[in-house]
Amino acid sequence: MATGGEEIEPYESVPDDWNYLGLESIDKACFAIYPDQPNPLQATAVIKSWLGGPVPLDYISIYQNNGDPVRGVPTHWHYISYGFTDLYGDGRIHAFSGPGQLSGFGFELTFRLKKQESDDAPPMWPTALLNKLANYVFKTGNMLHYGDHIPWHKPLDEESESCIQHMLVALDPELPSLDTPYGTLEFRQIVGVTSDEMKMAQKWKGAGVIELMATVKEIGPLYITDMQRSESIFQIDPNLTHQVLEGINNDGSNLGHVTAVCLWIDINMSYQSEGLEAQRVTGLTDRMEEVEPQTLEGVHLLFDAEAADLLLMIARARLMKGKYFLFHNANNQSIHLIPPDCAGEEGIFVNQSEPLKFQGSYLQIYCSESLLEQMSAEFEVLQQSNNEMPVYPREFHFSEPTILITVWPQGQLMMDANYVSGELDMTAVTET
């Protein structure tokens, strides 16, 4: 799979002294940290992807890091991928780019897992996790950047009952950026997080939460994932919550778009709340395909509870700060919420007089200051915590423009079976 740069001769004809320089550059960077481990344990693809094998990463090296008690760093396993970048310089996976240009996708992934007393050898499930992330990147072309958050919704090891069920992307604190003969790369580290940490990253910014995590001894400056950690950093140190809230008030949120279980329908076509059936929802986008933007009299937005949990943050930390927000769903529908400050920008076709318009499956909603004030007040109930279970469906009505929002329990508004239960049950969210 070529990811950029110019095509070169097939790898069979490339001089031997030009082969493997990308791979050797990563080896040298690892040897600088682990000179006592010149031959680390490696998870190796039996049949490489460039020979038709199913696993995208050629290798994953696994080192034992003995930690640093002075810095509060425990002994841990350090997993380092080989394959997101150009390892061979011969075009077998990535097109050749050269020094100063991105090598392949421009990054390799790392992961640090705390060593448990029962560990006689490094657990192998992180190698499967890194390959699943590689499948996502290779199939979609979407990069994983510093500060990105990856909802996973299940224990990362898929076997335990761990509360570490999501991921953030940091920069590996020890491995430097490289400029190889085949291009540049940096090492981006996957960090396992709890649901509370994920929500805070979404409401503020992933990079900010990563910085806070480094201050907590249970994670530390090397961002070590401990699958036995039972408390979030906000439970360990409640003062960190105040820092996030202060950051949101000062900066707003960096979360500009997310893929979620959601749906929009012309309100004249909208189904009644009672008896909504998932199979009737799927495929509605086909009825709305138009070339030019079309005006709507009203719109019905449907969200599952997890997506709706973002609505108050979106109103206050994005839209009221003059920043747009974009929802995507698994059926390629989009809901673009636009504040007054963004009206008139390139690609924006709604305004105060025409607040609801769609183009194909892409919907734009102009959110006036008065609408945002109503949303901020109405969505407050979504954040209220009490001992009673919320009653679904929950509805919110707005009249200028006409918008009906219905919130369904998580798992009942199913857009696509593959999105919910497939191997790639994740979405990397890039901050903007």
Phi and psi in degrees as a GROMACS rama.xvg file:
@    title "Ramachandran Plot"
@    xaxis  label "Phi"
@    yaxis  label "Psi"
@TYPE xy
-82.0669  138.092  ALA-2
-118.709  2.94641  THR-3
154.372  172.928  GLY-4
82.1171  -173.114  GLY-5
-98.6389  148.472  GLU-6
-71.5432  144.825  GLU-7
-123.754  -177.409  ILE-8
-62.3468  150.832  GLU-9
-53.8097  152.508  PRO-10
-64.5216  -21.208  TYR-11
-63.0156  -25.6228  GLU-12
-103.17  3.24681  SER-13
-78.0808  136.868  VAL-14
-56.3883  143.984  PRO-15
-58.2874  -34.5343  ASP-16
-74.502  -2.86969  ASP-17
-101.365  -8.43076  TRP-18
-80.19  146.793  ASN-19
71.6024  11.9416  TYR-20
-69.3215  -29.6135  LEU-21
-67.667  -44.3613  GLY-22
-62.5484  -44.3481  LEU-23
-65.6776  -32.5232  GLU-24
-64.7792  -39.9748  SER-25
-67.8259  -42.2691  ILE-26
-56.39  -44.291  ASP-27
-65.2838  -39.7589  LYS-28
-63.4142  -39.1192  ALA-29
-70.2393  -39.0348  CYS-30
-64.7253  -30.3713  PHE-31
-64.3761  -28.8462  ALA-32
-91.1363  -35.3586  ILE-33
-124.239  64.4803  TYR-34
-64.7702  -18.9314  PRO-35
-86.4771  -0.290233  ASP-36
-129.273  67.5906  GLN-37
-69.5268  -20.3534  PRO-38
-127.686  75.6057  ASN-39
-70.677  160.571  PRO-40
-60.9412  137.073  LEU-41
-129.018  136.616  GLN-42
-91.1171  118.616  ALA-43
-119.86  135.208  THR-44
-65.9576  123.236  ALA-45
-61.1053  -45.5407  VAL-46
-117.892  115.898  ILE-47
-63.9822  152.513  LYS-48
-60.7005  -32.1054  SER-49
-76.313  -3.036  TRP-50
-112.189  11.982  LEU-51
99.4873  5.13823  GLY-52
-72.423  160.749  GLY-53
-85.407  -14.7604  PRO-54
-97.0166  124.717  VAL-55
-73.6606  -29.7872  PRO-56
-91.3501  129.784  LEU-57
-67.1652  -42.9739  ASP-58
-144.799  155.547  TYR-59
-135.635  114.608  ILE-60
-85.8541  145.82  SER-61
-128.77  117.877  ILE-62
-112.058  153.464  TYR-63
-97.6316  118.884  GLN-64
-98.8429  121.344  ASN-65
-79.5087  1.11487  ASN-66
74.8254  -172.106  GLY-67
-151.665  98.2514  ASP-68
-57.6905  -32.2454  PRO-69
-63.0118  -39.5368  VAL-70
-90.0427  -0.920307  ARG-71
75.6513  27.2825  GLY-72
-99.417  116.675  VAL-73
-79.9493  165.178  PRO-74
-61.4331  136.569  THR-75
-153.781  165.213  HIS-76
-94.0189  137  TRP-77
-118.519  111.641  HIS-78
-100.271  132.954  TYR-79
-134.104  124.747  ILE-80
-85.288  154.642  SER-81
-131.622  112.352  TYR-82
151.654  -21.87  GLY-83
-69.3709  -22.4527  PHE-84
-112.082  173.307  THR-85
-77.5014  108.007  ASP-86
-86.4041  -27.8954  LEU-87
-115.227  -20.4489  TYR-88
71.1813  19.0114  GLY-89
-125.919  10.1566  ASP-90
82.3183  6.94801  GLY-91
-70.5983  -27.4035  ARG-92
-125.411  -57.9349  ILE-93
-109.049  144.238  HIS-94
-67.8528  142.681  ALA-95
-66.1931  137.483  PHE-96
-121.21  -45.8418  SER-97
101.392  169.146  GLY-98
-55.6703  140.501  PRO-99
86.0813  -13.6854  GLY-100
-107.268  160.643  GLN-101
-62.7707  134.008  LEU-102
-87.1726  113.433  SER-103
56.7598  -124.268  GLY-104
-81.0525  -6.75171  PHE-105
86.5998  8.75477  GLY-106
-155.884  156.737  PHE-107
-119.18  155.445  GLU-108
-100.893  145.786  LEU-109
-128.578  165.516  THR-110
-154.038  133.188  PHE-111
-116.341  120.706  ARG-112
-116.978  126.268  LEU-113
-59.4802  133.871  LYS-114
-79.4515  126.925  LYS-115
-92.026  156.82  GLN-116
-58.7709  -28.5454  GLU-117
-82.1398  -5.51651  SER-118
-77.2787  110.797  ASP-119
-88.391  -22.583  ASP-120
-149.142  161.369  ALA-121
-66.107  134.533  PRO-122
-59.6284  146.633  PRO-123
-97.9724  -8.43308  MET-124
-61.6386  -30.5822  TRP-125
-62.3377  -27.501  PRO-126
-68.4274  -36.6373  THR-127
-67.4832  -38.9125  ALA-128
-61.9079  -46.2783  LEU-129
-63.8848  -35.2869  LEU-130
-70.2492  -33.2064  ASN-131
-65.9454  -40.9736  LYS-132
-64.2558  -38.2693  LEU-133
-64.5498  -39.8096  ALA-134
-56.6602  -44.5636  ASN-135
-61.1204  -47.1513  TYR-136
-65.7462  -46.4058  VAL-137
-66.5065  -37.8169  PHE-138
-77.7784  -33.3417  LYS-139
-101.183  -22.4619  THR-140
78.5511  1.1449  GLY-141
-78.3688  129.582  ASN-142
-80.8111  162.06  MET-143
-111.415  114.261  LEU-144
-108.258  160.584  HIS-145
-55.2142  129.805  TYR-146
92.6921  -11.1891  GLY-147
-65.2257  151.001  ASP-148
-120.388  140.862  HIS-149
-121.619  98.0066  ILE-150
-64.1088  132.022  PRO-151
-123.365  -34.412  TRP-152
64.9021  25.3195  HIS-153
-164.151  156.046  LYS-154
-53.6691  138.186  PRO-155
-62.0324  -29.2669  LEU-156
-85.2322  -7.92908  ASP-157
61.4029  11.3201  GLU-158
-124.958  -36.7752  GLU-159
-85.3283  -175.976  SER-160
-107.876  28.7167  GLU-161
-60.2211  147.687  SER-162
-88.4102  3.08351  CYS-163
-84.6514  94.8752  ILE-164
-128.172  10.3512  GLN-165
-145.304  176.825  HIS-166
-140.166  147.313  MET-167
-116.647  159.659  LEU-168
-111.583  117.966  VAL-169
-111.12  178.761  ALA-170
-95.4063  136.025  LEU-171
-60.4273  125.43  ASP-172
-70.4041  -15.3351  PRO-173
-112.415  -30.2572  GLU-174
-89.0019  125.504  LEU-175
-82.56  163.002  PRO-176
-65.3818  147.431  SER-177
-122.859  147.651  LEU-178
-120.343  94.4409  ASP-179
-88.7611  168.788  THR-180
-59.2663  -18.9261  PRO-181
-102.107  5.27642  TYR-182
127.739  177.959  GLY-183
-93.81  155.064  THR-184
-156.385  157.393  LEU-185
-131.449  160.735  GLU-186
-100.245  116.277  PHE-187
-107.896  126.676  ARG-188
-99.8452  132.042  GLN-189
-82.0681  128.985  ILE-190
-121.577  121.128  VAL-191
-73.8055  134.488  GLY-192
-135.876  164.601  VAL-193
-85.9713  172.581  THR-194
-62.5403  -40.296  SER-195
-62.4387  -41.1326  ASP-196
-67.0664  -38.0716  GLU-197
-63.0909  -45.1351  MET-198
-62.8082  -40.1441  LYS-199
-65.6601  -38.0066  MET-200
-63.3668  -39.0903  ALA-201
-68.1137  -40.4821  GLN-202
-75.0613  -26.5147  LYS-203
-116.164  -95.7106  TRP-204
-157.947  142.063  LYS-205
-61.2452  -41.1961  GLY-206
-61.5736  -37.7386  ALA-207
-65.5472  -42.9195  GLY-208
-66.8027  -37.9537  VAL-209
-59.5187  -42.789  ILE-210
-63.189  -38.7372  GLU-211
-66.7127  -37.519  LEU-212
-61.0185  -34.3017  MET-213
-64.8918  -20.2354  ALA-214
-86.2353  -8.37275  THR-215
-98.4609  127.004  VAL-216
-62.8077  -26.2917  LYS-217
-67.2421  -15.8271  GLU-218
-120.571  -53.2883  ILE-219
78.189  -179.557  GLY-220
-68.8123  -13.2076  PRO-221
-101.146  7.04345  LEU-222
54.4986  57.3404  TYR-223
-85.2447  131.716  ILE-224
-85.7081  125.252  THR-225
-118.535  108.321  ASP-226
-67.5834  -13.5522  MET-227
-93.5784  -0.972585  GLN-228
-66.6586  127.685  ARG-229
-108.531  -9.58044  SER-230
-120.008  146.43  GLU-231
-77.2808  164.784  SER-232
-63.6006  -22.5939  ILE-233
-81.0836  -21.7313  PHE-234
-81.4234  -36.7979  GLN-235
-67.0319  -42.9836  ILE-236
-135.183  93.1231  ASP-237
-58.5995  -22.3973  PRO-238
-62.7937  -24.2957  ASN-239
-66.4304  -30.5752  LEU-240
-61.6369  -42.5251  THR-241
-63.6548  -35.3466  HIS-242
-66.0636  -38.2867  GLN-243
-66.5278  -46.1202  VAL-244
-62.4264  -38.2715  LEU-245
-65.2967  -40.1537  GLU-246
-63.3075  -40.5794  GLY-247
-63.8135  -43.8084  ILE-248
-63.5826  -37.1904  ASN-249
-82.4281  -41.5436  ASN-250
-109.402  -16.2022  ASP-251
76.9133  -160.634  GLY-252
-111.376  143.349  SER-253
-86.7455  -3.69308  ASN-254
-78.8423  108.258  LEU-255
-101.061  -22.5525  GLY-256
-157.363  155.328  HIS-257
-153.495  146.507  VAL-258
-92.2127  126.86  THR-259
-146.336  171.078  ALA-260
-84.1278  100.816  VAL-261
-155.185  173.247  CYS-262
-164.386  145.283  LEU-263
-125.596  145.004  TRP-264
-139.421  140.132  ILE-265
-53.3818  128.291  ASP-266
-62.7008  -22.8193  ILE-267
-74.1427  -16.0654  ASN-268
-102.809  -7.26905  MET-269
-62.5634  140.874  SER-270
-79.7344  154.692  TYR-271
-68.529  153.373  GLN-272
-60.0042  -40.6395  SER-273
-69.0754  129.448  GLU-274
77.2577  24.6064  GLY-275
-61.4195  128.786  LEU-276
-113.453  132.026  GLU-277
-58.9802  -38.6741  ALA-278
-67.9937  -22.067  GLN-279
-82.1657  -21.4136  ARG-280
-76.516  -43.5076  VAL-281
-61.4705  133.298  THR-282
93.42  -0.829083  GLY-283
-65.7268  -22.8514  LEU-284
-62.4056  -27.5107  THR-285
-63.5864  -25.7522  ASP-286
-78.526  -10.9878  ARG-287
-111.332  9.77761  MET-288
-73.3156  112.884  GLU-289
-134.675  153.573  GLU-290
-79.364  -49.6662  VAL-291
-93.7242  151.855  GLU-292
-58.0372  135.023  PRO-293
-116.299  145.162  GLN-294
-85.7105  141.952  THR-295
-112.976  143.871  LEU-296
-78.1067  -30.8868  GLU-297
-166.326  161.988  GLY-298
-138.527  145.541  VAL-299
-109.953  118.322  HIS-300
-104.403  133.202  LEU-301
-121.38  131.64  LEU-302
-131.725  146.371  PHE-303
-81.3007  169.19  ASP-304
-61.7046  -34.6827  ALA-305
-66.5402  -43.3912  GLU-306
-66.5861  -39.5172  ALA-307
-65.9865  -23.7903  ALA-308
-62.1216  -18.8205  ASP-309
-87.5278  -12.5775  LEU-310
-61.8774  -41.0741  LEU-311
-66.1623  -43.2384  LEU-312
-60.2296  -43.2078  MET-313
-60.5  -44.6173  ILE-314
-63.6034  -45.5067  ALA-315
-88.3852  -41.2391  ARG-316
-97.7899  -9.04835  ALA-317
-117.113  -67.896  ARG-318
-65.9183  -41.9387  LEU-319
-74.8531  -8.93249  MET-320
-98.4715  8.6225  LYS-321
79.5012  20.2808  GLY-322
-114.748  138.403  LYS-323
-72.3861  169.852  TYR-324
-144.707  143.254  PHE-325
-131.333  121.617  LEU-326
-96.3136  137.128  PHE-327
-117.651  152.134  HIS-328
-121.442  175.961  ASN-329
-69.8246  -14.985  ALA-330
-101.231  20.5294  ASN-331
68.5703  20.3957  ASN-332
-81.7038  151.032  GLN-333
-134.853  142.493  SER-334
-121.885  109.706  ILE-335
-106.058  110.866  HIS-336
-95.0313  123.247  LEU-337
-123.392  120.701  ILE-338
-81.1156  167.315  PRO-339
-56.1845  -35.1481  PRO-340
-64.3848  -22.1695  ASP-341
-95.0334  -10.072  CYS-342
-62.2809  139.677  ALA-343
90.652  -10.1535  GLY-344
-72.3235  161.572  GLU-345
-57.734  131.985  GLU-346
88.0892  -7.85136  GLY-347
-93.9973  122.141  ILE-348
-118.711  12.8291  PHE-349
-110.563  159.519  VAL-350
-156.96  -172.283  ASN-351
-58.0855  -39.5364  GLN-352
-83.5353  -25.4634  SER-353
-127.993  79.1158  GLU-354
-82.7145  -16.6949  PRO-355
-125.337  112.992  LEU-356
-144.817  152.244  LYS-357
-135.556  155.248  PHE-358
-135.781  103.936  GLN-359
66.0563  -124.483  GLY-360
-97.1255  10.1108  SER-361
-104.014  120.175  TYR-362
-110.216  135.878  LEU-363
-116.327  138.649  GLN-364
-127.406  120.677  ILE-365
-82.2359  122.474  TYR-366
-106.318  98.8486  CYS-367
-68.487  167.648  SER-368
-60.9267  -39.358  GLU-369
-67.567  -38.2271  SER-370
-65.0225  -40.5334  LEU-371
-65.0096  -37.4185  LEU-372
-63.678  -40.3564  GLU-373
-65.637  -44.3906  GLN-374
-60.7963  -44.3272  MET-375
-58.6138  -39.0855  SER-376
-75.5368  -44.678  ALA-377
-68.0207  -40.385  GLU-378
-76.4637  -6.48841  PHE-379
-56.1408  -34.4208  GLU-380
-64.2197  -25.6307  VAL-381
-69.1476  -18.5277  LEU-382
-102.415  -5.38693  GLN-383
-74.4179  129.115  GLN-384
-108.114  128.87  SER-385
-148.534  179.619  ASN-386
-80.1446  -10.8572  ASN-387
-88.7188  139.68  GLU-388
-73.0019  135.952  MET-389
-64.1921  148.605  PRO-390
-92.4776  127.064  VAL-391
-112.003  155.103  TYR-392
-72.1815  152.288  PRO-393
-105.9  133.583  ARG-394
-121.955  145.287  GLU-395
-130.306  131.871  PHE-396
-117.771  132.424  HIS-397
-130.481  141.359  PHE-398
-104.78  -22.0645  SER-399
-130.943  89.0188  GLU-400
-80.5846  177.602  PRO-401
-76.9726  109.862  THR-402
-135.094  127.496  ILE-403
-111.967  125.773  LEU-404
-115.716  125.727  ILE-405
-117.56  129.834  THR-406
-108.351  127.851  VAL-407
-110.786  155.937  TRP-408
-59.8107  149.572  PRO-409
-59.8497  129.869  GLN-410
99.191  -10.0695  GLY-411
-98.2342  -22.7817  GLN-412
-101.647  79.0846  LEU-413
-90.4518  119.886  MET-414
-86.5053  -37.7357  MET-415
-160.395  124.749  ASP-416
-58.8751  -36.3469  ALA-417
-67.1745  -34.0373  ASN-418
-66.0339  -36.676  TYR-419
-85.3471  -42.0849  VAL-420
-117.143  0.855184  SER-421
-73.5321  173.612  GLY-422
-62.1503  -33.0015  GLU-423
-95.8008  53.2268  LEU-424
-79.2454  64.9206  ASP-425
-160.481  158.849  MET-426
-142.039  119.096  THR-427
-79.2231  124.291  ALA-428
-103.152  115.74  VAL-429
-92.5841  134.02  THR-430
-80.1665  149.123  GLU-431
